[in-house]
Amino acid sequence: MILAAGLGTRLRPLTDDRPKALVEINGRTLLEIALTRLRAFGIRDVIINVHHFADMVIDYLQAKHSFGMRLEISREDVLLDTGGGLKKAAHFFLEDKLEEPFLLHNVDVISSIDLRRMVQFHLENRALATLAVQERETSRYLLFDNQLQLCGRRSIGDPEDEVVRPAPELRALAFCGIHVLSREIFAQLTEEGVFSIIPAYLRLAGQAEKIVGFRADEYSWRDLGKLDSMRQASEKS
C-alpha cells in the first residue's frame, strides 16, 4: 500500500494545484518513483489511498496505464491518517486469504532500502510489524531494546519518554516511513475512524506483540515531503 492521501502542506506552493503524489522531481512524480521501486522488487498489486485532488491521481494512473501493475484506489472523503487509511484498505489484503506479509510505504519517501531483505527479516522474526529505522537526527524517535523490539517513543521537547515496554537499555531510532506488516495486524487494530498507526503499534508492543525495527543505516533515505528536501534531491539526481 502506498500512503498518498495527505494534503502535502509542507510542500506548498507545489501542492496548491495538485496532490503531493503528483509533485515532480526531475520530471518524475513521487507516485511514479514509489511504484517503480515497488515493481522492481516484484510487487504487482498495490492499493493507493487518495484524498487531496483524488481525481487527478486517478486520471494520472489511467493515462500511465497503471504502470503495468494492478492498482486499486482507496478514496478517503475524510483524511483517516495512516492507521485509519490502512484499516479502510483491509479488504485488499484479506480478499485472497494468503498469509504473506505486505508493505506499507509513504509516497514521499525515497530510499535504497532492500525491501526483500526487510521482508525476510520480518519473517525470520515472526513479527506482527517491522519498521525501517535509522540512527539519525529527527524530532520524533521510536525506542527499541537490544533485540530491536519496540518499547516506546521520544519527542524532542517532551520532558519524558513514553515507554510501553520497559527494558534495561533503550535505543532511540528514526522511523523511515516504510513498514512490513503481517495480515494479522487487521485483527489487532481495534482503533476506529481517524487514527495514526504509531500509537497503535505502541499499544500492541505494550501487549507483548512483536513490533520490531529493521536497521536501515547502510541505505540512503530521504523524506521528500518538505520543499528543502525536494530541492536537495533534485540537485543530486
N, CA, C and O of each residue as an XYZ file, in Angstrom:
948
protein
N       0.848     -1.187      0.000
C       0.000      0.000      0.000
C       0.881      1.234      0.000
O       1.863      1.308      0.738
N       0.525      2.198     -0.830
C       1.209      3.489     -0.833
C       0.290      4.508     -0.177
O      -0.860      4.682     -0.582
N       0.817      5.181      0.846
C       0.065      6.221      1.548
C       0.247      7.531      0.802
O       1.325      8.125      0.829
N      -0.813      7.982      0.134
C      -0.708      9.156     -0.729
C      -1.860     10.131     -0.526
O      -2.127     10.961     -1.396
N      -2.544     10.043      0.610
C      -3.754     10.848      0.804
C      -3.492     12.197      1.466
O      -4.396     13.029      1.541
N      -2.278     12.425      1.944
C      -2.004     13.644      2.708
C      -2.180     14.927      1.909
O      -2.170     14.919      0.678
N      -2.342     16.026      2.634
C      -2.561     17.329      1.997
C      -1.274     17.928      1.430
O      -1.324     18.818      0.582
N      -0.135     17.446      1.893
C       1.128     17.973      1.380
C       1.357     19.424      1.760
O       1.915     20.191      0.975
N       0.931     19.809      2.959
C       1.056     21.214      3.366
C       2.509     21.670      3.430
O       2.794     22.845      3.199
N       3.431     20.766      3.739
C       4.843     21.146      3.826
C       5.453     21.398      2.450
O       6.562     21.921      2.343
N       4.722     21.022      1.397
C       5.232     21.206      0.037
C       4.580     22.388     -0.689
O       4.817     22.595     -1.879
N       3.772     23.149      0.021
C       3.189     24.326     -0.626
C       4.280     25.323     -0.997
O       5.224     25.499     -0.226
N       4.182     25.991     -2.167
C       3.011     26.095     -3.055
C       2.891     24.976     -4.097
O       1.972     25.005     -4.916
N       3.804     23.987     -4.084
C       3.750     22.936     -5.103
C       2.446     22.153     -5.052
O       2.005     21.620     -6.070
N       1.825     22.078     -3.883
C       0.600     21.294     -3.721
C      -0.660     22.167     -3.723
O      -1.736     21.714     -3.333
N      -0.519     23.413     -4.164
C      -1.711     24.273     -4.252
C      -2.660     23.811     -5.353
O      -3.868     24.034     -5.275
N      -2.101     23.161     -6.387
C      -2.941     22.763     -7.521
C      -2.785     21.285     -7.881
O      -3.203     20.860     -8.957
N      -2.191     20.515     -6.994
C      -2.012     19.088     -7.260
C      -1.776     18.356     -5.935
O      -1.390     18.973     -4.943
N      -2.007     17.050     -5.922
C      -1.719     16.282     -4.707
C      -0.219     16.063     -4.553
O       0.535     16.148     -5.523
N       0.197     15.785     -3.341
C       1.621     15.528     -3.070
C       2.155     14.415     -3.964
O       3.296     14.478     -4.422
N       1.344     13.407     -4.210
C       1.789     12.260     -5.005
C       2.192     12.642     -6.423
O       2.968     11.929     -7.060
N       1.670     13.764     -6.925
C       1.957     14.164     -8.310
C       2.955     15.316     -8.400
O       3.171     15.864     -9.480
N       3.555     15.681     -7.289
C       4.669     16.622     -7.327
C       5.842     15.919     -8.012
O       6.104     14.744     -7.757
N       6.544     16.647     -8.882
C       7.602     16.029     -9.684
C       9.001     16.369     -9.171
O       9.258     17.458     -8.658
N       9.872     15.412     -9.330
C      11.290     15.625     -9.088
C      12.028     15.178    -10.344
O      12.064     13.992    -10.672
N      12.606     16.132    -11.029
C      13.297     15.880    -12.303
C      12.414     15.117    -13.297
O      12.849     14.155    -13.929
N      11.168     15.573    -13.416
C      10.267     15.028    -14.423
C       9.520     13.769    -14.035
O       8.731     13.256    -14.829
N       9.747     13.254    -12.830
C       9.046     12.052    -12.368
C       8.257     12.374    -11.109
O       8.771     13.021    -10.196
N       7.010     11.923    -11.061
C       6.194     12.180     -9.887
C       6.636     11.288     -8.728
O       7.224     10.225     -8.930
N       6.344     11.740     -7.523
C       6.653     10.926     -6.343
C       5.948      9.577     -6.428
O       6.498      8.557     -6.014
N       4.725      9.574     -6.967
C       3.982      8.322     -7.082
C       4.655      7.375     -8.073
O       4.746      6.174     -7.819
N       5.123      7.906     -9.188
C       5.826      7.056    -10.158
C       7.083      6.462     -9.542
O       7.371      5.281     -9.734
N       7.839      7.277     -8.798
C       9.069      6.798     -8.169
C       8.764      5.663     -7.203
O       9.455      4.644     -7.197
N       7.721      5.838     -6.378
C       7.359      4.808     -5.397
C       6.886      3.530     -6.076
O       7.294      2.434     -5.692
N       6.024      3.663     -7.087
C       5.502      2.483     -7.781
C       6.604      1.745     -8.529
O       6.651      0.515     -8.514
N       7.482      2.484     -9.175
C       8.579      1.865     -9.927
C       9.492      1.087     -8.991
O       9.984      0.009     -9.326
N       9.704      1.656     -7.818
C      10.561      0.975     -6.839
C       9.905     -0.312     -6.345
O      10.578     -1.336     -6.232
N       8.626     -0.280     -6.054
C       7.925     -1.487     -5.614
C       7.921     -2.538     -6.720
O       8.114     -3.725     -6.461
N       7.700     -2.089     -7.953
C       7.678     -3.024     -9.092
C       9.037     -3.696     -9.271
O       9.107     -4.864     -9.653
N      10.122     -2.959     -8.994
C      11.469     -3.520     -9.122
C      11.702     -4.665     -8.145
O      12.568     -5.510     -8.373
N      10.937     -4.699     -7.063
C      11.048     -5.787     -6.084
C       9.997     -6.870     -6.325
O       9.773     -7.725     -5.468
N       9.357     -6.831     -7.487
C       8.424     -7.889     -7.850
C       6.993     -7.671     -7.388
O       6.156     -8.565     -7.521
N       6.704     -6.505     -6.851
C       5.342     -6.213     -6.386
C       4.500     -5.739     -7.569
O       4.891     -4.819     -8.287
N       3.354     -6.365     -7.765
C       2.479     -6.028     -8.889
C       1.099     -5.544     -8.452
O       0.374     -4.950     -9.250
N       0.729     -5.789     -7.200
C      -0.600     -5.435     -6.702
C      -0.457     -4.383     -5.612
O       0.144     -4.641     -4.569
N      -1.004     -3.206     -5.853
C      -0.836     -2.091     -4.921
C      -2.153     -1.343     -4.758
O      -2.864     -1.104     -5.733
N      -2.471     -0.979     -3.527
C      -3.594     -0.090     -3.267
C      -3.026      1.249     -2.827
O      -2.058      1.299     -2.067
N      -3.625      2.329     -3.301
C      -3.149      3.693     -3.032
C      -4.295      4.476     -2.414
O      -5.374      4.564     -3.000
N      -4.071      5.049     -1.231
C      -5.143      5.874     -0.671
C      -5.010      7.306     -1.171
O      -3.899      7.821     -1.299
N      -6.134      7.945     -1.452
C      -6.153      9.294     -2.017
C      -7.209     10.127     -1.310
O      -8.185      9.599     -0.778
N      -6.998     11.444     -1.314
C      -7.957     12.378     -0.732
C      -7.842     13.725     -1.438
O      -8.753     14.144     -2.153
N      -6.715     14.396     -1.230
C      -6.454     15.720     -1.797
C      -6.275     15.598     -3.318
O      -5.366     14.905     -3.775
N      -7.146     16.275     -4.114
C      -7.104     16.168     -5.576
C      -7.129     14.701     -6.018
O      -6.353     14.291     -6.881
N      -8.022     13.927     -5.423
C      -8.072     12.478     -5.675
C      -8.252     12.156     -7.157
O      -7.603     11.247     -7.673
N      -9.129     12.896     -7.848
C      -9.408     12.598     -9.260
C      -8.171     12.799    -10.134
O      -8.014     12.119    -11.148
N      -7.306     13.711     -9.754
C      -6.076     13.919    -10.521
C      -5.197     12.680    -10.467
O      -4.584     12.303    -11.466
N      -5.135     12.049     -9.304
C      -4.333     10.830     -9.169
C      -4.931      9.722    -10.027
O      -4.203      9.018    -10.728
N      -6.243      9.565     -9.977
C      -6.921      8.519    -10.753
C      -6.703      8.737    -12.247
O      -6.387      7.793    -12.971
N      -6.869      9.972    -12.710
C      -6.665     10.273    -14.133
C      -5.216     10.031    -14.542
O      -4.953      9.523    -15.632
N      -4.292     10.388    -13.687
C      -2.865     10.201    -13.962
C      -2.540      8.718    -14.127
O      -1.836      8.336    -15.062
N      -3.045      7.888    -13.228
C      -2.760      6.450    -13.300
C      -3.382      5.827    -14.543
O      -2.789      4.939    -15.155
N      -4.569      6.285    -14.918
C      -5.195      5.782    -16.143
C      -4.357      6.165    -17.363
O      -4.165      5.354    -18.270
N      -3.863      7.395    -17.381
C      -3.046      7.857    -18.506
C      -1.733      7.081    -18.594
O      -1.176      6.912    -19.679
N      -1.245      6.614    -17.453
C       0.009      5.863    -17.407
C      -0.232      4.351    -17.472
O       0.692      3.563    -17.271
N      -1.480      3.949    -17.753
C      -1.840      2.523    -17.835
C      -1.398      1.760    -16.585
O      -0.954      0.613    -16.649
N      -1.539      2.446    -15.442
C      -1.240      1.861    -14.125
C       0.187      1.329    -14.024
O       0.491      0.480    -13.186
N       1.060      1.848    -14.898
C       2.470      1.432    -14.895
C       2.607     -0.091    -15.013
O       3.568     -0.677    -14.515
N       1.642     -0.715    -15.672
C       1.697     -2.159    -15.882
C       1.425     -2.969    -14.635
O       1.761     -4.151    -14.571
N       0.807     -2.329    -13.629
C       0.542     -3.004    -12.359
C      -0.973     -3.087    -12.119
O      -1.760     -2.412    -12.783
N      -1.352     -3.920    -11.168
C      -2.749     -3.938    -10.729
C      -2.878     -2.941     -9.586
O      -2.428     -3.202     -8.471
N      -3.491     -1.806     -9.867
C      -3.607     -0.745     -8.881
C      -5.065     -0.550     -8.486
O      -5.959     -0.554     -9.331
N      -5.284     -0.380     -7.193
C      -6.617     -0.094     -6.677
C      -6.543      1.204     -5.883
O      -5.533      1.502     -5.246
N      -7.631      1.971     -5.933
C      -7.692      3.248     -5.230
C      -8.583      3.114     -4.002
O      -9.670      2.540     -4.070
N      -8.111      3.648     -2.881
C      -8.924      3.752     -1.667
C      -9.169      5.236     -1.433
O      -8.294      5.952     -0.946
N     -10.357      5.686     -1.783
C     -10.687      7.114     -1.685
C     -11.163      7.442     -0.270
O     -12.062      6.794      0.267
N     -10.547      8.447      0.311
C     -10.919      8.872      1.659
C     -11.605     10.232      1.590
O     -10.970     11.237      1.272
N     -12.902     10.262      1.886
C     -13.638     11.525      1.892
C     -13.172     12.409      3.044
O     -13.162     13.636      2.941
N     -12.789     11.765      4.138
C     -12.167     12.435      5.274
C     -10.798     11.784      5.469
O     -10.681     10.560      5.426
N      -9.770     12.594      5.681
C      -8.435     12.032      5.901
C      -8.442     11.124      7.121
O      -8.835     11.543      8.210
N      -8.010      9.883      6.941
C      -8.101      8.875      8.001
C      -6.789      8.657      8.742
O      -6.740      7.858      9.677
N      -5.722      9.352      8.343
C      -4.382      9.165      8.916
C      -3.880      7.762      8.550
O      -4.595      7.002      7.896
N      -2.682      7.422      8.957
C      -2.069      6.171      8.499
C      -2.839      4.934      8.947
O      -3.097      4.031      8.152
N      -3.202      4.900     10.227
C      -3.910      3.727     10.743
C      -5.297      3.580     10.148
O      -5.687      2.493      9.723
N      -6.038      4.673     10.120
C      -7.380      4.626      9.561
C      -7.373      4.303      8.077
O      -8.233      3.576      7.581
N      -6.379      4.860      7.369
C      -6.269      4.585      5.938
C      -5.946      3.130      5.664
O      -6.498      2.525      4.746
N      -5.039      2.565      6.474
C      -4.700      1.151      6.324
C      -5.917      0.271      6.615
O      -6.207     -0.664      5.868
N      -6.621      0.574      7.696
C      -7.761     -0.248      8.088
C      -8.859     -0.205      7.022
O      -9.514     -1.215      6.768
N      -9.061      0.954      6.402
C     -10.071      1.073      5.340
C      -9.726      0.192      4.137
O     -10.611     -0.275      3.421
N      -8.428     -0.026      3.928
C      -7.966     -0.821      2.784
C      -7.815     -2.301      3.105
O      -7.269     -3.052      2.296
N      -8.286     -2.731      4.261
C      -8.077     -4.120      4.711
C      -8.573     -5.142      3.699
O      -7.954     -6.193      3.531
N      -9.678     -4.851      3.023
C     -10.254     -5.817      2.072
C      -9.248     -6.220      0.995
O      -9.251     -7.358      0.526
N      -8.390     -5.278      0.609
C      -7.417     -5.525     -0.453
C      -6.438     -6.625     -0.055
O      -6.001     -7.407     -0.899
N      -6.102     -6.682      1.212
C      -5.111     -7.636      1.699
C      -5.730     -8.946      2.178
O      -5.039     -9.962      2.272
N      -7.008     -8.929      2.479
C      -7.654    -10.116      3.031
C      -8.457    -10.904      2.003
O      -8.923    -12.006      2.290
N      -8.619    -10.340      0.805
C      -9.507    -10.965     -0.173
C      -8.975    -12.297     -0.705
O      -9.762    -13.168     -1.077
N      -7.639    -12.467     -0.745
C      -7.094    -13.681     -1.360
C      -6.735    -14.766     -0.352
O      -6.272    -15.839     -0.739
N      -6.945    -14.497      0.944
C      -6.714    -15.490      2.003
C      -5.253    -15.937      2.112
O      -4.966    -16.941      2.764
N      -4.332    -15.208      1.484
C      -2.922    -15.571      1.575
C      -2.347    -15.103      2.912
O      -2.954    -14.291      3.610
N      -1.186    -15.618      3.252
C      -0.601    -15.307      4.554
C       0.673    -14.475      4.473
O       1.203    -14.065      5.506
N       1.179    -14.215      3.261
C       2.448    -13.498      3.210
C       2.260    -12.046      3.638
O       1.174    -11.488      3.484
N       3.320    -11.429      4.179
C       3.229    -10.047      4.636
C       3.123     -9.077      3.464
O       3.278     -9.458      2.304
N       2.859     -7.824      3.794
C       2.751     -6.796      2.755
C       3.487     -5.543      3.206
O       3.812     -5.385      4.383
N       3.745     -4.657      2.254
C       4.468     -3.412      2.509
C       3.504     -2.232      2.613
O       2.507     -2.150      1.896
N       3.831     -1.336      3.516
C       3.139     -0.055      3.644
C       4.209      1.012      3.477
O       5.190      1.020      4.221
N       4.037      1.923      2.503
C       5.130      2.812      2.076
C       4.597      4.225      1.877
O       3.632      4.430      1.140
N       5.222      5.196      2.532
C       4.847      6.595      2.315
C       5.218      7.021      0.898
O       6.280      6.650      0.398
N       4.353      7.793      0.253
C       4.613      8.214     -1.120
C       5.767      9.209     -1.190
O       6.414      9.325     -2.231
N       6.035      9.927     -0.102
C       7.055     10.971     -0.137
C       8.400     10.522      0.427
O       9.227     11.345      0.817
N       8.606      9.215      0.464
C       9.880      8.658      0.935
C      10.606      8.010     -0.243
O      10.014      7.243     -1.003
N      11.872      8.321     -0.385
C      12.695      7.683     -1.408
C      13.925      7.106     -0.716
O      14.566      7.785      0.086
N      14.252      5.860     -1.024
C      15.368      5.212     -0.335
C      15.934      4.094     -1.198
O      15.371      3.720     -2.227
N      17.073      3.575     -0.736
C      17.665      2.397     -1.384
C      17.509      1.166     -0.490
O      18.188      0.159     -0.695
N      16.619      1.243      0.498
C      16.423      0.138      1.436
C      16.059     -1.139      0.674
O      15.189     -1.132     -0.196
N      16.733     -2.216      1.015
C      16.490     -3.512      0.372
C      15.192     -4.098      0.937
O      15.176     -4.655      2.035
N      14.120     -3.963      0.179
C      12.812     -4.383      0.678
C      12.718     -5.896      0.812
O      12.025     -6.389      1.702
N      13.396     -6.641     -0.047
C      13.393     -8.104      0.083
C      14.050     -8.522      1.402
O      13.553     -9.391      2.118
N      15.168     -7.885      1.697
C      15.870     -8.198      2.940
C      15.004     -7.824      4.151
O      15.002     -8.525      5.162
N      14.284     -6.733      4.037
C      13.416     -6.300      5.131
C      12.273     -7.288      5.350
O      11.927     -7.600      6.489
N      11.692     -7.777      4.265
C      10.626     -8.783      4.374
C      11.174    -10.064      4.993
O      10.526    -10.676      5.842
N      12.370    -10.468      4.565
C      12.981    -11.672      5.123
C      13.229    -11.525      6.623
O      13.004    -12.458      7.394
N      13.692    -10.351      7.024
C      13.918    -10.064      8.445
C      12.596    -10.167      9.216
O      12.551    -10.710     10.320
N      11.536     -9.646      8.626
C      10.195     -9.710      9.234
C       9.771    -11.165      9.442
O       9.268    -11.529     10.505
N       9.976    -11.981      8.423
C       9.570    -13.388      8.504
C      10.414    -14.147      9.517
O       9.889    -14.941     10.298
N      11.719    -13.904      9.505
C      12.607    -14.603     10.443
C      12.261    -14.279     11.891
O      12.411    -15.123     12.774
N      11.798    -13.055     12.134
C      11.456    -12.631     13.490
C       9.999    -12.925     13.853
O       9.563    -12.665     14.975
N       9.254    -13.470     12.887
C       7.831    -13.746     13.109
C       7.129    -12.538     13.723
O       6.391    -12.651     14.701
N       7.379    -11.399     13.130
C       6.879    -10.142     13.664
C       5.472     -9.841     13.170
O       5.051    -10.310     12.113
N       4.766     -9.061     13.946
C       3.478     -8.530     13.508
C       3.707     -7.327     12.598
O       3.013     -7.146     11.598
N       4.697     -6.508     12.966
C       5.059     -5.345     12.158
C       6.564     -5.128     12.258
O       7.163     -5.290     13.321
N       7.161     -4.759     11.128
C       8.582     -4.434     11.076
C       8.720     -3.030     10.498
O       8.168     -2.734      9.438
N       9.448     -2.175     11.188
C       9.569     -0.779     10.808
C      11.013     -0.467     10.423
O      11.935     -0.739     11.192
N      11.211      0.102      9.234
C      12.560      0.511      8.827
C      12.985      1.708      9.664
O      12.270      2.708      9.733
N      14.149      1.609     10.301
C      14.627      2.678     11.186
C      16.109      2.932     10.938
O      16.843      2.062     10.468
N      16.522      4.150     11.268
C      17.919      4.544     11.112
C      18.374      5.348     12.322
O      17.565      5.927     13.046
N      19.683      5.371     12.522
C      20.254      6.229     13.561
C      20.583      7.567     12.921
O      21.634      7.722     12.300
N      19.693      8.525     13.072
C      19.881      9.875     12.529
C      19.026     10.843     13.338
O      18.175     10.436     14.129
N      19.270     12.124     13.124
C      18.546     13.138     13.889
C      17.122     13.300     13.357
O      16.890     13.284     12.149
N      16.180     13.456     14.281
C      14.792     13.707     13.941
C      14.130     14.351     15.148
O      14.737     14.442     16.215
N      12.906     14.793     14.991
C      12.200     15.406     16.124
C      11.409     14.377     16.919
O      11.010     14.633     18.056
N      11.181     13.201     16.313
C      10.429     12.139     16.983
C      11.146     10.810     16.771
O      11.417     10.409     15.639
N      11.446     10.139     17.870
C      12.161      8.862     17.824
C      11.259      7.731     18.292
O      10.333      7.935     19.078
N      11.547      6.536     17.795
C      10.987      5.324     18.374
C      12.073      4.686     19.227
O      13.256      4.755     18.896
N      11.661      4.066     20.330
C      12.610      3.475     21.275
C      12.559      1.955     21.182
O      11.482      1.360     21.210
N      13.728      1.333     21.072
C      13.837     -0.116     20.921
C      14.791     -0.684     21.964
O      15.696      0.002     22.437
N      14.570     -1.960     22.318
C      15.511     -2.627     23.210
C      16.641     -3.243     22.385
O      16.722     -3.024     21.176
N      17.507     -4.007     23.035
C      18.670     -4.581     22.345
C      18.297     -5.661     21.337
O      19.114     -6.027     20.493
N      17.066     -6.176     21.416
C      16.580     -7.137     20.420
C      15.772     -6.448     19.330
O      15.113     -7.100     18.521
N      15.833     -5.116     19.320
C      15.123     -4.287     18.341
C      13.601     -4.463     18.411
O      12.914     -4.371     17.394
N      13.087     -4.714     19.603
C      11.645     -4.725     19.798
C      11.200     -3.344     20.274
O      11.846     -2.724     21.119
N      10.086     -2.876     19.715
C       9.581     -1.548     20.042
C       9.199     -1.463     21.519
O       8.511     -2.333     22.053
N       9.667     -0.388     22.164
C       9.401     -0.204     23.603
C       8.756      1.147     23.921
O       8.217      1.325     25.013
N       8.802      2.094     22.990
C       8.233      3.397     23.297
C       8.595      4.424     22.249
O       8.997      4.087     21.136
N       8.446      5.691     22.623
C       8.802      6.779     21.709
C       9.265      7.997     22.497
O       8.990      8.145     23.688
N       9.977      8.860     21.785
C      10.533     10.079     22.375
C      10.321     11.234     21.410
O      10.620     11.122     20.222
N       9.807     12.335     21.920
C       9.634     13.539     21.119
C      10.507     14.635     21.688
O      10.498     14.889     22.893
N      11.261     15.285     20.817
C      12.115     16.383     21.267
C      11.231     17.485     21.834
O      10.277     17.918     21.187
N      11.545     17.931     23.026
C      10.736     18.953     23.690
C       9.863     18.400     24.789
O       9.472     19.124     25.704
N       9.551     17.095     24.701
C       8.790     16.452     25.770
C       9.738     16.045     26.900
O      10.801     15.484     26.638
N       9.367     16.321     28.149
C      10.286     16.031     29.263
C      10.496     14.551     29.524
O      11.536     14.166     30.058
N       9.532     13.708     29.160
C       9.648     12.281     29.462
C       9.352     11.436     28.230
O       8.539     11.800     27.379
N      10.044     10.285     28.161
C       9.748      9.305     27.120
C       8.430      8.614     27.429
O       8.027      8.501     28.587
N       7.767      8.154     26.381
C       6.609      7.269     26.549
C       7.113      5.840     26.397
O       7.481      5.422     25.300
N       7.128      5.096     27.491
C       7.645      3.727     27.473
C       6.500      2.762     27.756
O       5.843      2.844     28.793
N       6.273      1.844     26.814
C       5.172      0.882     26.953
C       5.682     -0.516     27.284
O       4.918     -1.400     27.670
N       6.996     -0.692     27.124
C       7.603     -1.999     27.355
C       8.986     -1.755     27.943
O       9.945     -1.553     27.197
N       9.104     -1.770     29.268
C      10.377     -1.429     29.919
C      11.517     -2.355     29.484
O      11.318     -3.548     29.253
N      12.706     -1.778     29.380
C      13.903     -2.542     29.023
C      15.100     -1.903     29.718
O      15.080     -0.702     29.989
N      16.143     -2.683     30.012
C      17.327     -2.135     30.699
C      17.990     -1.011     29.914
O      18.530     -0.064     30.486
N      17.937     -1.137     28.605
C      18.586     -0.142     27.749
C      17.683      0.150     26.562
O      17.182     -0.770     25.917
N      17.475      1.423     26.276
C      16.624      1.825     25.162
C      17.446      2.582     24.125
O      18.280      3.423     24.460
N      17.190      2.263     22.861
C      17.911      2.890     21.760
C      16.920      3.725     20.944
O      15.895      3.211     20.496
N      17.224      4.999     20.753
C      16.346      5.901     20.011
C      16.718      5.882     18.531
O      17.851      6.193     18.165
N      15.757      5.517     17.685
C      15.986      5.427     16.244
C      14.879      6.159     15.493
O      13.757      6.290     15.981
N      15.218      6.632     14.299
C      14.283      7.403     13.488
C      13.551      6.487     12.509
O      14.173      5.672     11.829
N      12.244      6.624     12.443
C      11.420      5.809     11.554
C      11.501      6.341     10.126
O      11.553      7.552      9.910
N      11.511      5.437      9.161
C      11.708      5.791      7.750
C      10.428      5.810      6.912
O      10.492      6.070      5.710
N       9.273      5.541      7.514
C       8.031      5.577      6.744
C       7.816      4.371      5.856
O       7.039      4.433      4.904
N       8.501      3.257      6.157
C       8.332      2.004      5.421
C       8.075      0.895      6.429
O       8.856      0.704      7.361
N       6.974      0.160      6.244
C       6.575     -0.892      7.162
C       6.427     -2.210      6.396
O       6.046     -2.208      5.226
N       6.723     -3.318      7.047
C       6.293     -4.642      6.580
C       5.328     -5.164      7.631
O       5.640     -5.169      8.822
N       4.152     -5.604      7.187
C       3.090     -5.992      8.117
C       2.567     -7.389      7.820
O       2.392     -7.769      6.662
N       2.322     -8.143      8.875
C       1.602     -9.401      8.733
C       0.117     -9.090      8.655
O      -0.356     -8.115      9.241
N      -0.607     -9.916      7.936
C      -2.030     -9.622      7.741
C      -2.840     -9.741      9.026
O      -3.966     -9.251      9.112
N      -2.252    -10.400     10.023
C      -2.920    -10.486     11.331
C      -3.087     -9.110     11.975
O      -3.843     -8.962     12.935
N      -2.384     -8.105     11.451
C      -2.476     -6.764     12.015
C      -3.916     -6.258     12.033
O      -4.314     -5.536     12.947
N      -4.696     -6.641     11.017
C      -6.053     -6.102     10.922
C      -6.942     -6.573     12.068
O      -7.822     -5.839     12.518
N      -6.716     -7.777     12.532
C      -7.483     -8.284     13.668
C      -7.078     -7.590     14.964
O      -7.823     -7.607     15.943
N      -5.895     -6.978     14.965
C      -5.369     -6.340     16.172
C      -5.660     -4.848     16.235
O      -5.513     -4.234     17.291
N      -6.074     -4.255     15.108
C      -6.327     -2.815     15.081
C      -7.746     -2.541     15.595
O      -8.699     -2.515     14.816
N      -7.875     -2.343     16.883
C      -9.179     -2.101     17.491
C      -9.590     -0.636     17.375
O     -10.749     -0.293     17.608
N      -8.640      0.226     17.014
C      -8.954      1.644     16.832
C      -9.933      1.820     15.664
O      -9.958      1.008     14.738
N     -10.726      2.872     15.716
C     -11.714      3.138     14.664
C     -11.546      4.553     14.110
O     -10.982      5.429     14.766
N     -12.044      4.757     12.896
C     -12.066      6.094     12.313
C     -10.686      6.624     11.982
O      -9.860      5.930     11.390
N     -10.452      7.876     12.378
C      -9.182      8.541     12.089
C      -8.180      8.204     13.198
O      -8.401      8.523     14.366
N      -7.083      7.558     12.816
C      -6.049      7.290     13.827
C      -4.694      7.038     13.174
O      -4.596      6.528     12.057
N      -3.650      7.416     13.916
C      -2.278      7.189     13.478
C      -1.867      5.761     13.804
O      -2.334      5.189     14.788
N      -1.008      5.191     12.995
C      -0.587      3.812     13.205
C       0.436      3.691     14.337
O       0.512      2.641     14.974
N       1.216      4.729     14.600
C       2.271      4.619     15.612
C       1.700      4.381     17.013
O       2.184      3.482     17.700
N       0.704      5.134     17.470
C       0.117      4.807     18.777
C      -0.461      3.389     18.828
O      -0.442      2.747     19.879
N      -0.970      2.906     17.700
C      -1.473      1.527     17.655
C      -0.321      0.540     17.831
O      -0.451     -0.448     18.554
N       0.809      0.808     17.169
C       1.985     -0.046     17.354
C       2.434     -0.038     18.812
O       2.776     -1.085     19.361
N       2.434      1.122     19.433
C       2.860      1.228     20.829
C       1.912      0.448     21.743
O       2.356     -0.232     22.668
N       0.618      0.549     21.483
C      -0.349     -0.223     22.270
C      -0.076     -1.716     22.130
O      -0.075     -2.450     23.118
N       0.154     -2.157     20.907
C       0.392     -3.578     20.659
C       1.713     -4.036     21.276
O       1.799     -5.135     21.824
N       2.738     -3.191     21.186
C       4.022     -3.533     21.809
C       3.861     -3.681     23.315
O       4.474     -4.556     23.928
N       3.038     -2.828     23.908
C       2.779     -2.911     25.333
C       1.997     -4.149     25.725
O       1.974     -4.541     26.891
N       1.351     -4.767     24.729
C       0.605     -6.010     24.949
C       1.422     -7.231     24.528
O       0.885     -8.322     24.333
N       2.734     -7.021     24.392
C       3.691     -8.094     24.083
C       3.605     -8.606     22.651
O       4.117     -9.684     22.349
N       2.960     -7.841     21.762
C       3.003     -8.188     20.341
C       4.383     -7.805     19.789
O       5.023     -6.879     20.288
N       4.826     -8.520     18.765
C       6.190     -8.333     18.268
C       6.219     -7.249     17.175
O       5.942     -7.507     16.004
N       6.563     -6.041     17.603
C       6.766     -4.923     16.692
C       8.268     -4.649     16.702
O       8.809     -4.257     17.735
N       8.947     -4.847     15.582
C      10.404     -4.796     15.571
C      10.937     -3.745     14.611
O      10.241     -3.302     13.696
N      12.171     -3.361     14.837
C      12.846     -2.412     13.966
C      13.828     -3.110     13.044
O      14.548     -4.018     13.461
N      13.854     -2.684     11.787
C      14.829     -3.170     10.808
C      15.850     -2.064     10.598
O      15.514     -1.004     10.070
N      17.103     -2.299     11.006
C      18.131     -1.275     10.893
C      18.480     -1.038      9.427
O      18.919     -1.945      8.719
N      18.274      0.197      8.991
C      18.492      0.553      7.592
C      19.587      1.601      7.451
O      19.581      2.390      6.506
N      20.529      1.607      8.396
C      21.569      2.639      8.410
C      22.449      2.621      7.157
O      22.952      3.663      6.736
N      22.635      1.449      6.568
C      23.545      1.344      5.421
C      22.931      1.844      4.124
O      23.615      1.940      3.104
N      21.636      2.163      4.161
C      20.933      2.572      2.939
C      20.683      4.080      2.927
O      20.582      4.721      3.973
N      20.588      4.620      1.723
C      20.222      6.034      1.596
C      18.725      6.187      1.845
O      17.943      5.274      1.583
N      18.343      7.347      2.352
C      16.928      7.606      2.665
C      16.704      9.110      2.637
O      17.550      9.889      3.076
N      15.545      9.503      2.111
C      15.206     10.931      2.109
C      13.695     11.095      2.193
O      12.936     10.398      1.519
N      13.279     12.032      3.035
C      11.869     12.417      3.133
C      11.648     13.564      2.161
O      12.193     14.652      2.347
N      10.847     13.326      1.117
C      10.599     14.347      0.098
C       9.324     15.136      0.385
O       8.781     15.787     -0.507
N       8.852     15.080      1.612
C       7.633     15.787      1.975
C       7.853     17.246      2.315
O       6.907     17.949      2.671
N       9.116     17.722      2.208
C       9.421     19.117      2.515
C      10.124     19.760      1.324
O      10.848     19.094      0.583
N       9.901     21.068      1.148
C      10.462     21.774     -0.003
C      11.981     21.690     -0.047
O      12.551     21.469     -1.115
N      12.644     21.859      1.085
C      14.105     21.804      1.108
C      14.616     20.449      0.646
O      15.589     20.365     -0.103
N      13.953     19.390      1.098
C      14.366     18.041      0.705
C      14.162     17.828     -0.790
O      14.982     17.190     -1.450
N      13.069     18.363     -1.318
C      12.801     18.230     -2.759
C      13.905     18.924     -3.567
O      14.408     18.378     -4.549
N      14.266     20.121     -3.141
C      15.305     20.854     -3.865
C      16.645     20.112     -3.803
O      17.343     19.993     -4.810
N      16.990     19.624     -2.632
C      18.250     18.891     -2.479
C      18.265     17.624     -3.326
O      19.273     17.300     -3.954
N      17.151     16.916     -3.341
C      17.064     15.689     -4.133
C      17.167     15.997     -5.617
O      17.796     15.247     -6.364
N      16.554     17.098     -6.054
C      16.611     17.475     -7.467
C      18.045     17.795     -7.881
O      18.485     17.437     -8.973
N      18.761     18.471     -6.995
C      20.143     18.850     -7.304
C      21.068     17.652     -7.376
O      22.033     17.656     -8.140
N      20.777     16.612     -6.576
C      21.657     15.440     -6.521
C      21.286     14.392     -7.556
O      22.065     13.471     -7.803
N      20.118     14.512     -8.164
C      19.670     13.486     -9.121
C      20.318     13.711    -10.476
O      20.068     12.953    -11.413
